[in-house]
Amino acid sequence: MPIEQKYKSKHWEWVDVTAPTEEDLQFLHQRYHINYLLLEDTIDPNHLPKYEEVGDVKFFLTRESTDLEKRTLNTISDISSKLGIFLLPKLIITTHRTKSKSINELCSELDKEDIDSVKIDDLALRLALKIMKSFDDESASLLEVMDAMENEIFLKNTNDSVQIRRLYKLKRKSGLNTRILNMSGEWISKFKTLDLEDVQVMDLIDKQKDVIADFDHLNAQTTNLISMFLALSDQKANQVMKLLAIYSVYFLPITFIAGVYGMNFDNMPELHHKHGYFITIGVMLTIVAVTFIYMRRKRW
């Protein structure tokens, strides 16, 4: 059954719903009298984070970072998954489509505690902090990837086409995560309406700001790395063109001489000279030597 009772204390109950179906939503609507429109939002994969309050029901629609690797990075659902939190006077209901890392971590902590001493609003706050932690872990992981790519580009001197695709993917991820975190400000600020101390809510708000700052830094660093990668690619291309230009400078004059004496005209006195071949070769070598000395003095 996707509907599971996680915990039940003297003061509250926690019900968790994994991959809810239409029948599950109908059950929650009839059993707990939750507005059906709020329940429908939990099965929309692309719904944005928000907060709504209907009667005694406080609904936090959040998104947590996921480890699922998708080929496309076009929408926020490609890097995150919804986690709905319904907060009632003595009940908390969580809904999610896939396994939630945040819920699993919180449950591991609750297993070691006396749940009767935990207030329901504190439980919701701790779950929100775990959601923010999922983005914090993602930013740390992406920063490690970026550092490794930076070492490959500058120390190992690799600039193949795969690197630019990896950099673009990294930039897309950081941008989408920043977008989710900025949109999460609405439901995060509504924790002020719960029975919590101001310092507890500020801890959550500060965590959001810290993670946003991390992704902003990652986005800026990735942009700079892309620019430097392209600059290095241009520099290598310029080195190749410089080498080709040097060879052209050497061979263009002697190619011209060879072309002149390769013409089939009868009246070319040099062709009948006894030492014409050696004189021509000597002139070519002299031109090459003069060109070499000139370029060395110019430090080209």
C-alpha positions as CSV (number, residue, x, y, z in Angstrom):
1,M,0.0,0.0,0.0
2,P,1.4,3.4,-0.9
3,I,-0.4,5.0,2.2
4,E,1.7,4.3,5.3
5,Q,1.5,5.4,8.8
6,K,5.1,6.5,9.6
7,Y,4.8,7.5,13.2
8,K,2.1,8.1,15.8
9,S,2.8,9.9,19.0
10,K,0.5,11.1,21.8
11,H,-0.1,14.4,20.1
12,W,0.2,13.8,16.3
13,E,0.2,11.2,13.5
14,W,2.4,11.1,10.4
15,V,0.9,9.5,7.2
16,D,3.1,9.1,4.2
17,V,1.8,8.5,0.6
18,T,4.2,7.3,-2.1
19,A,3.2,7.6,-5.8
20,P,-0.4,8.6,-5.0
21,T,-3.2,7.5,-7.4
22,E,-6.6,8.9,-8.0
23,E,-8.0,6.4,-5.6
24,D,-5.5,7.5,-2.9
25,L,-6.4,11.1,-3.4
26,Q,-10.1,10.3,-3.0
27,F,-9.4,8.4,0.2
28,L,-7.4,11.3,1.7
29,H,-10.2,13.7,0.6
30,Q,-12.9,11.7,2.3
31,R,-10.9,10.6,5.3
32,Y,-9.2,13.9,6.3
33,H,-11.5,16.4,4.4
34,I,-8.6,17.9,2.4
35,N,-9.6,20.1,-0.5
36,Y,-9.3,17.9,-3.6
37,L,-7.8,20.6,-5.7
38,L,-4.8,20.7,-3.3
39,L,-4.5,17.0,-3.5
40,E,-4.5,17.1,-7.3
41,D,-1.5,19.5,-7.2
42,T,0.6,16.7,-5.7
43,I,0.3,14.5,-8.9
44,D,1.2,17.3,-11.3
45,P,4.9,16.5,-12.1
46,N,5.7,20.1,-13.2
47,H,3.8,22.0,-10.5
48,L,5.9,24.9,-9.0
49,P,6.5,25.2,-5.2
50,K,3.9,27.1,-3.3
51,Y,1.9,27.5,-0.1
52,E,-1.9,27.4,0.3
53,E,-4.1,27.4,3.4
54,V,-7.7,26.1,3.3
55,G,-9.5,26.0,6.6
56,D,-7.4,24.0,9.1
57,V,-5.2,22.6,6.3
58,K,-1.8,24.2,5.6
59,F,-0.4,22.9,2.4
60,F,3.3,23.2,1.6
61,L,4.2,22.0,-2.0
62,T,7.9,21.7,-2.0
63,R,10.5,20.3,-4.3
64,E,13.6,18.3,-3.3
65,S,16.7,17.6,-5.3
66,T,16.9,14.1,-6.7
67,D,19.8,12.0,-7.9
68,L,18.0,10.8,-11.0
69,E,20.1,11.5,-14.1
70,K,18.0,12.6,-17.0
71,R,19.2,13.3,-20.5
72,T,17.2,16.5,-20.9
73,L,17.6,19.5,-18.5
74,N,14.7,21.7,-19.7
75,T,12.4,21.9,-16.7
76,I,12.7,21.8,-12.9
77,S,11.1,18.3,-12.8
78,D,14.3,17.0,-14.5
79,I,16.4,17.7,-11.4
80,S,13.8,17.7,-8.6
81,S,10.7,15.9,-7.4
82,K,7.7,17.2,-5.5
83,L,7.2,16.6,-1.9
84,G,3.8,17.8,-0.6
85,I,3.3,18.5,3.1
86,F,-0.3,18.7,4.5
87,L,-0.3,20.1,8.0
88,L,-3.4,19.6,10.1
89,P,-3.9,20.3,13.9
90,K,-2.9,16.7,14.9
91,L,-1.8,15.2,11.6
92,I,0.9,15.6,9.0
93,I,0.6,14.0,5.6
94,T,3.5,13.8,3.1
95,T,3.1,12.9,-0.6
96,H,5.7,12.2,-3.1
97,R,6.0,10.3,-6.4
98,T,9.4,8.6,-5.7
99,K,11.4,7.6,-2.7
100,S,12.3,10.7,-0.7
101,K,15.8,11.1,0.6
102,S,14.7,13.8,3.0
103,I,12.0,11.6,4.6
104,N,14.3,8.7,4.9
105,E,17.0,10.8,6.7
106,L,14.4,12.3,9.0
107,C,13.0,8.9,9.9
108,S,16.5,7.6,10.7
109,E,16.8,10.4,13.2
110,L,13.3,9.9,14.7
111,D,14.0,6.2,15.3
112,K,16.6,7.3,17.8
113,E,14.4,9.8,19.6
114,D,11.3,9.9,21.8
115,I,8.7,11.1,19.3
116,D,6.3,12.0,22.0
117,S,8.6,14.9,22.8
118,V,8.6,16.2,19.2
119,K,6.0,18.7,18.3
120,I,4.2,18.5,14.9
121,D,5.4,21.9,13.8
122,D,9.0,21.0,14.7
123,L,8.6,17.9,12.7
124,A,7.5,19.9,9.6
125,L,10.4,22.3,10.1
126,R,12.9,19.5,10.3
127,L,11.6,18.0,7.1
128,A,11.9,21.4,5.4
129,L,15.5,21.6,6.6
130,K,16.2,18.2,5.1
131,I,14.7,19.4,1.8
132,M,17.1,22.3,1.8
133,K,19.9,19.9,2.7
134,S,19.2,17.9,-0.5
135,F,20.0,21.0,-2.5
136,D,23.0,21.7,-0.4
137,D,24.4,18.2,-1.1
138,E,23.7,18.8,-4.8
139,S,25.6,22.0,-4.9
140,A,28.6,20.4,-3.1
141,S,28.5,17.5,-5.6
142,L,28.4,19.9,-8.6
143,L,31.2,22.0,-7.2
144,E,33.4,18.9,-7.0
145,V,32.6,18.0,-10.6
146,M,33.4,21.6,-11.7
147,D,36.8,21.5,-9.8
148,A,37.6,18.1,-11.5
149,M,36.8,19.6,-14.9
150,E,38.8,22.7,-14.2
151,N,41.9,20.5,-13.4
152,E,41.4,18.5,-16.6
153,I,41.2,21.7,-18.7
154,F,44.1,23.6,-17.3
155,L,46.4,20.9,-15.9
156,K,45.8,18.0,-18.2
157,N,45.3,20.4,-21.1
158,T,42.2,18.6,-22.5
159,N,39.7,20.7,-24.6
160,D,37.7,18.1,-26.5
161,S,34.1,18.6,-27.4
162,V,32.9,16.4,-24.5
163,Q,34.2,19.0,-22.0
164,I,32.0,21.8,-23.4
165,R,28.9,19.6,-23.3
166,R,29.7,18.7,-19.6
167,L,30.1,22.4,-18.8
168,Y,26.9,23.3,-20.5
169,K,25.1,20.5,-18.5
170,L,26.6,21.8,-15.3
171,K,25.4,25.3,-16.0
172,R,21.9,24.1,-16.8
173,K,21.7,22.2,-13.5
174,S,22.9,25.1,-11.4
175,G,20.5,27.4,-13.2
176,L,17.5,25.1,-12.6
177,N,18.4,24.6,-9.0
178,T,18.7,28.3,-8.4
179,R,15.2,28.8,-10.0
180,I,13.7,26.2,-7.7
181,L,15.2,27.7,-4.6
182,N,14.1,31.2,-5.5
183,M,10.5,29.9,-6.0
184,S,10.7,28.1,-2.7
185,G,10.8,31.4,-0.8
186,E,7.0,31.5,-0.6
187,W,6.5,28.3,1.3
188,I,9.6,28.8,3.4
189,S,8.4,32.2,4.7
190,K,5.0,30.7,5.7
191,F,6.7,28.7,8.4
192,K,6.5,31.9,10.4
193,T,2.7,31.1,10.8
194,L,3.5,27.9,12.7
195,D,4.1,27.5,16.4
196,L,7.8,27.9,16.1
197,E,10.4,30.3,17.5
198,D,11.7,33.0,15.3
199,V,15.2,31.7,15.5
200,Q,14.1,28.3,14.2
201,V,12.4,29.8,11.2
202,M,15.4,32.1,10.5
203,D,17.6,29.0,10.5
204,L,15.5,27.6,7.6
205,I,15.5,31.0,5.8
206,D,19.3,31.3,6.2
207,K,19.8,27.8,4.9
208,Q,17.9,28.7,1.8
209,K,20.0,31.8,1.3
210,D,23.2,29.9,1.8
211,V,22.2,27.3,-0.8
212,I,21.1,30.0,-3.3
213,A,24.5,31.7,-2.8
214,D,26.3,28.4,-3.5
215,F,24.4,27.9,-6.7
216,D,25.0,31.5,-7.8
217,H,28.7,31.0,-7.2
218,L,28.6,27.7,-9.1
219,N,26.7,29.4,-12.0
220,A,29.2,32.2,-12.2
221,Q,32.2,29.9,-12.0
222,T,30.8,27.7,-14.7
223,T,30.2,30.7,-16.9
224,N,33.8,31.8,-16.4
225,L,35.1,28.3,-17.0
226,I,33.2,28.1,-20.3
227,S,34.7,31.4,-21.4
228,M,38.2,30.3,-20.5
229,F,37.7,26.9,-22.2
230,L,36.7,28.7,-25.4
231,A,39.6,31.1,-25.0
232,L,42.0,28.1,-24.7
233,S,40.5,26.4,-27.7
234,D,41.0,29.6,-29.7
235,Q,44.5,29.9,-28.4
236,K,45.3,26.4,-29.6
237,A,43.8,27.1,-33.0
238,N,45.9,30.3,-33.2
239,Q,49.0,28.2,-32.4
240,V,48.2,25.9,-35.3
241,M,47.6,28.8,-37.6
242,K,50.9,30.4,-36.5
243,L,52.8,27.2,-37.2
244,L,51.2,27.0,-40.7
245,A,52.0,30.6,-41.3
246,I,55.7,30.0,-40.4
247,Y,55.9,27.1,-42.9
248,S,54.2,29.3,-45.5
249,V,56.8,32.1,-45.0
250,Y,59.6,29.6,-45.6
251,F,58.2,27.7,-48.5
252,L,56.4,30.5,-50.4
253,P,59.6,32.1,-51.9
254,I,61.3,28.9,-52.8
255,T,58.0,27.6,-54.2
256,F,57.9,30.7,-56.4
257,I,61.4,30.1,-57.6
258,A,60.7,26.4,-58.3
259,G,57.5,27.5,-60.2
260,V,59.4,29.9,-62.4
261,Y,62.0,27.4,-63.4
262,G,59.4,24.8,-63.9
263,M,57.9,26.7,-66.8
264,N,58.5,25.2,-70.3
265,F,59.9,28.2,-72.2
266,D,62.7,27.7,-74.7
267,N,64.3,31.0,-74.1
268,M,65.5,30.5,-70.4
269,P,69.3,31.0,-70.3
270,E,69.6,29.7,-66.8
271,L,68.4,26.3,-67.9
272,H,71.5,25.8,-70.0
273,H,74.0,27.1,-67.4
274,K,76.5,24.5,-66.3
275,H,75.9,25.2,-62.5
276,G,72.3,26.5,-62.8
277,Y,70.9,23.8,-60.6
278,F,73.4,24.4,-57.7
279,I,73.0,28.2,-58.0
280,T,69.2,27.9,-57.7
281,I,69.4,25.6,-54.7
282,G,71.9,28.0,-53.1
283,V,69.5,30.9,-53.6
284,M,66.7,28.9,-52.0
285,L,68.8,28.0,-49.0
286,T,69.9,31.6,-48.7
287,I,66.3,32.8,-48.7
288,V,65.4,30.3,-46.0
289,A,68.4,31.3,-43.8
290,V,67.7,35.0,-44.2
291,T,64.0,34.4,-43.3
292,F,65.0,32.4,-40.2
293,I,67.4,35.0,-39.0
294,Y,64.9,37.8,-39.5
295,M,62.2,35.9,-37.6
296,R,64.5,35.1,-34.7
297,R,65.4,38.8,-34.4
298,K,61.8,39.8,-34.4
299,R,61.1,37.0,-31.8
300,W,58.3,35.5,-33.8
